[in-house]
Amino acid sequence: MKTFPMFFKMDGRQVVIVGGGEQAAQKTRLMLKTEAQITIIADDLDPELATLAASGKFTQHQGEINAACFNNKALVFIATGCPAADSALHAMAKAAGATVNVVDQPHLCDVITPSIVDRDPVVVAIGTEGTAPVLGRQIKTQIEQMLEPELGDLAALAGRLRASAAARLAPRARRDLWRWVFGSTPRRTHARGARRETAQMIKQAIQTGDFGQDAKGSVALVGAGPGATDLITLRGIQRLQEADVIYYDRLVDPEILELARRDAERVYVGKTAGCHSWPQEKITQTLVNAAKKGQRIVRLKCGDPGIFSRSDEELSALRAADIPVEIVPGVTAACGAAAAMGEPLTERGAIDTLTLTTGHLVDGETIPHALKNLHPGTCVTLYMAVSAADRITSYLLSNTSASEITVTVVANAQTKHEQILECDLRSLTATLAAAGITDTAMIILKWRKTQALPKMRLA
């Protein structure tokens, strides 16, 4: 970031706006939303500003402008409309130690005015560092549609009741209270205009402690997707923002953890092939113990938690301990790899059977059973199979029509280190070695039907 977003406390602080035309009026409208003391330096004011001056909304300074005009001011906006005058005034204000914004001259700005979504006291600021103001306005429009107009009133009500909640509820219960207020019945009730009913509902919940919270802990097995941060689901993000503790895997993109609540504890439980610093039994017992303490837990797994992630062991232990548990699906590695290839995993008339299997078998088998049934019309996606590539290749070359099978290797799918390699079965092992691929790769085998339906063509 070239700029750092933060909010200034403006109550009683002094702001100077230099200029009396439309540009100055724009900044004045913005500052009038705050509790700042505003001075406008201009001999002449446009009709809008003149009306505001007459009603006492700001102080007008006429006559000579000198460095004293800018001393001890929280912010200075320069908006005369004349580039030469703006530049000279900028130098004077900077000499006085002021923080300055010169309208439409980013190179003279210490601070940049963002696009603002105002639901006072809820304020959302959108900045593009001056590079794309149109994009900033588009994002503002989207957020305006997301946030109901009276949301600020509900936030203000919550602010008035925080002391009462702190006096009666423990920290965990308070978090659950506000989660309920802003994510459930109170917010919906308030949005339909029933302010008094909403206030009574929240006050009663604070008094009784009854707002649907569960004293037990809970665990959510959340799929982080195959790599890219934006491939996690909205529900997955919500669970991250609710979590007290997050246990995450080796392949999870660290940037995904930035989506979590800031004060959530993060615990790395990654396992590398042949080096299990956190064996599965330890992970499972840790989840159980943490949930028994009443903590809200996220077990963050790469891909989808229901596919080759050993979730069954964790689910069994949690359910045996009577701990509420939820599965939040994610984009599995096979789908992420296919998307990286720009191809579907199934094709009408050519591939009508899709198999997800693994080259890392617990029972000692060296060849996945699915490969023994490989036939025309099949796509087999192999997880954790790089180390078994030579055995798989030997088997297929001996037992199938190898020339009909296409092979694609996708390593580190949906990340900046992504590699996509195409080869035939005979060269698979050599291709992996030449590319230095030893882990985190999908091997995708396709055996298309020879009588595939013709692809539709547009006239």
N, C-alpha and C positions, 0 to 999 in steps of 0.2 A: 504493500500500500504506500502510495506517495502522500496520502492524507490520512489522518487518524480521526475517526468519527467519535464525537463526545458531545455532551449536552452542557451548556453554560447555565448556571443559576443566574437569573436575570432580575430577581426581585430587588427593586430599589437601585439597580445599577444604571449607569448613564450610557446612553447610546447617542451618537451624533450621526446625522444624515446630512450630507452636503449636496444641495440641489433642490430645485423647487418644481421640477417637471414630472413627467410620467414615470421615469425611472426611479426618482426619489419617492414617488407615491407608492410604487410597488414595494419598496423596502419598508416604507412606513406602515403599510397594511400588515406586513409580516411582523414587524416589531410590536404593533399594537395588540397582537395576540399574547404578548408577554406582559410581565409586570415591570418592564424597564421604564426609566425616565428618559424621554426622548427629546432631543434638541435638533431642530432642523435649521441649518445655516443656509439662508437664501434671502435675497432682497425681495423677490417676487415669487408667489406661490400659485400653482394652477388651481382651478376652482375646487377640486376635491380637497387638496391640502388646505386651502383657505377656509373651507367649511370646518375641517377638523381643528384648525388652529382656533377658530372662533368658539368652538365648544370646549377648548382647554385640553385637548388630547395630547398636545406637545407644546414645547416652548420654541418660539421662533427667534433666531439671532440674525440681525441685519447689520450690514456694515462690514468693517474690516475683519479679515480672517487672519489669525496668527496662530503660533504654536500653542498658545494657552487654550485655544478652543478645543484642543485634543488631549490635553493633559488628564490623566486618571480616568479615561473613558474605557468602558468595557469593550466597545466595538465602535468602529468608524466605517460608515458606508459613504463612498464618494460617487456621486451620480449626477454630475453637471451636464453630461451629454457632450462635452467638449474634451477630446482626448488630451489636448495640451494642458488645459486647466486641471483635468483629473490627475495627470502625471505630476504637476507641480504640487497639488494638494496632497497627493500620496507621499511625496518626499517630506512635506511639512509634518504630516501626521506621524510618519515613521520616526522623524527626528524627535517627536514628543513621546515616543515609546508606545504608540497605539497599535492595536491589532486592526488591520485594515482590509476592507473588501472594496475593490474598484469595479463597478458594474461593467461587464462585457470586456474586461481586460484581465484575463486569468493570470498573466505573468506578473501583475501588480497586486495579487491577492494573497494575503496570509491565510485567509479562510474562504471557503466556498459555500455559498448558500445551497443547501440540498433541496430536492423536491420533498415536500412534507405532507404526510397524511396526519391530519389533526383530529384526534379523539381525546382531547384534553381530559385527564392528564396522560392519556396514552398518546405518544407521539412517535411516528415512524419517519425516519429521515432516509432518503435515497440519494446517494451521490455516485457520480461517474467520473469524478476528478476532472470535470470540465470537458471530457472527451466525447460524451454522447448525451446531451441534455434531452434529446427526443426520447431516447431509451429510458432515461430517468422518469420522464412523464408517463411513458407507457406502463412502467412498473408501478408508478403511483396509482394509475387508473385501476390496475388489477387489484392492488391492495385496498383501495377505496371500496371495491366491490366485495372484498372478503370480509371486511370489518363493518358490522352494523353501525349505523349512525350514532346510537346511544351507548355504545360500548364504554366510552369514557365515563359516563355517569355511573355505570356499574363498577368500574375500576375505582372511582372516587368513593363510592359506598364501601367497597372493600377496604380502602385506606382508612376510612373512619372507624371501621370495625376491627382493625388489626390489633389494637391494644386489648380489646375485649377478648379476642380469640387467643392472644398470647397469655392472658391471665388465666384462662380456663383450660386450654388444650396443650398437650405435649407437642414438641416440634413435628414429629411424624404425623400426628393427627391434624396439625395446622396445615401441613402440605396437602393432606388428603382433603381437608375442608376447601381450600382454594382451588384444588383440582376439580372438585365437585361444583363449586360456584361457577367457574369459567368454562367447564366442559360438559355440564349436564343441565338439570332442570332449571336452576336459577337463571342461567344465561338465556335459555330459551324463553323463560317467563318474562324476563326483563326486555328481551328483544320485541315481544309483542305489546310492549307499553305498560305492563303491569308493575310499575316501580314499587308501589307500596307493598304489594304481595311478595315481591322479591325480597325486599328488606326484611319483612317479617319472617320469611322462610329462612334466611341466613341467620338472623338473630336467634331463632329457635334452635337451629342446628348448633350454634355456638353454645347455647345454654344446656342442651341435652347431650351433645356429642354424637347425635344420631344423624348422619348424612351418608350412610351407605358404606362407610369405611370398614375395612376388615383388619382386625388386629394382627391376623396372620400375615406372614410374608407371602410373596408370590414369585414365580419365575416365568419369564417369557423367553422362549427359545427363538431368537430373531435371526432371520437370514439377511446377511449384509449384501448379498448379490455377488457377482463374479469378480468384481474389481472396482469399477468406476463408482465414485461416491454417489452419483445421482441415480444409481440403479437400485438403491435400497427403497423399500416401499414407504408410503406415507405412514402406515401403521407402525412400521419399524422405527421410523423417526420419533413417532409419538411415544413408543415404549422407551426409547433411549432418553427422552426428555423427562420421563417419569421415574427413571431408575435411580436407586440409591447406590448400587454397585453394578459394574459391567465387567463380566469376564469375557475376554475376547481372544480369538484365535490368531495364529501366526500370519495368515494370508489376508486378514482384514486390513483395508486401507486405513492408515492412521487418521486421515482426514474425516472419515466417517465418525470417529469419536468426537470430533468437534461439533457434531449435531446433538451431543448429549447435554444434559444439564451440567452447568459449569462445576458444581460442587459434588457431582457423582464420583465415587471412587472407581478407578479403572485398574483392573488386574489382568496382566498378560498370562495366559495359560496355554501358549502355543506349544505345539508338538512338531518336531522335525523327524522325518523318517530315520529310525535307528537311534534317536536321541530324545527320549521322552522325559524332559525335566518335570513336566506335570503329567504323570500317568493318568489315564482315564478314571481310574478308581478314586484318585485324589480329587480330580475335578468334580466328579459326581458327589462325593461326600461334602466337599466345600459348598456346593450349591445348596444341599440339604441343610447344612449347619447355618448358612447365612439366612436362608428363608425362615428357619425356626426362630431367628432373632427378630423377626418382624420386618426384615428388609425387603424392598422391592428389587428383584434381581433381573438383569438381562444377561442371558448367555448368547453372545454375539458370535455367529458362525459364518464363515465364508460360504457363499452360494445359498443353497436352500437347506434348512435344518433337517428336512425329511429325507435327504438323499446323501448317503455315504458320509454321515457326520457323527455316527454313534449316538444319535439323539435317543434311540430306544433305551439305552442303559440309563441315561439321565432321567427320562420320563418315568421309567419303572421305579427308580429310587425315590423320585419326588412324589409320585402317587402313593407309593407304599408308606411314605411319611405323612400322607394326607395334606400335601402342600399344593395349593392351586397352581396350575401350570398351563401355559398357553403356547401354541406354536404360531409364529408369524412367518409365513412363507417368504421366500426370496427367489430371485432369478438364479437358477442353478447354472453350474459351469458349462454344461452342454449347450444350453440356450445362449449363454454369453459368448461361447466360442462360435456358434453358428451365426450369431449376429455379426461378430467380427469378420467372419468369412463372407458375409453378405449373401448367405444361402439359407434356405429352410432345411430342417432336419427330415422333413417328409416331403414327397413330391407326388402330386396326383398322377396315378397310373404308373409311376416308376418306383416309388418307395412308399409302402403302406404299413411297414412294421418298423417301430423305433424301439431300440433296446438300450437302456442305460446299465452299464455294468462296470466292474472294476478289475484291474489287473493285480490288485493287492488282496489276496484271499487268505482267510484265517485258517481254513481247513487243510491247507497244504497243497491244494490243487494249483497247478501252474497255469492252466488254461481255463478262463471263464467258460462256464457251461454254455453261455449264450453264443459263443463262437462256434460251438459244435453244431448249432442249428442255423448258422449263417447261410442264407439262401437269397436268390434274386428277389428284389423288392424290400431289402432290409438295410437299415442304417444302424450300426452299432457304435455307441459312444463309449469310450474307455476312459475311466477315471483312474488316476494313480497307476498308470500302466507303463510308464517310461522304462522302469527297471526290468520289466518283463517283455519288452518289445521284441527281443531276439527270439524268445520262446514262442510268443504269439505269431511272429512272422513265420517261423519254421513250421508251426502247426498248420497255418493257413496255406502255405505253399504246398504242403503235402496232401491237404485234404479238400481243397477248393479250387475253383477255376480262378486263380490269382489274377489273371489279366483283366477280369471283369470288375475287380474291386478297386475303387479309388481311395486314396489315403490322404487325409489332411491332418496336420498337427498344428494346434493352436496353443502356444505357450503364453502364460501371463495375460490371458484374455481380458480385454477392457481396461488395461492399465497402460501407462506410458512405455512399459517394457514389452508390449505385445509383439509376438512373432507368429506369422502364419506361413507354414511350409507345406508344399504339396509334393508328393512323391508316389512311387509304386511300392508294393509290398517288399520287393527284393531290396530296395534301397532304404527302407525305413530306419533300420538301426544306424546305418552310416549317416543318414540325414540328421538324426538326433545328435549323433556325436559331433558332426561338423558344425552344427549350430550351438553346441555347448549346452543342450537342453538335458537336464538331469532330473527335473522336478516341475511341478505346477503346470503340467501340460495336459491337454485333452487330445486323444487320438481318435479321429472320426473315420470310420470305415463305411463306405457306401457301395452297395451292390445293386445297381439299378436293373429293373426288368428290361429285357431287350425290346419288348413290345410296348414300350411306354406310349401313353396317349400323346398326340402332337400338342405342342404348346400353342395356345391361342395367340393369334396375331391381330393387331388392329389394322383395319383397312386403311 
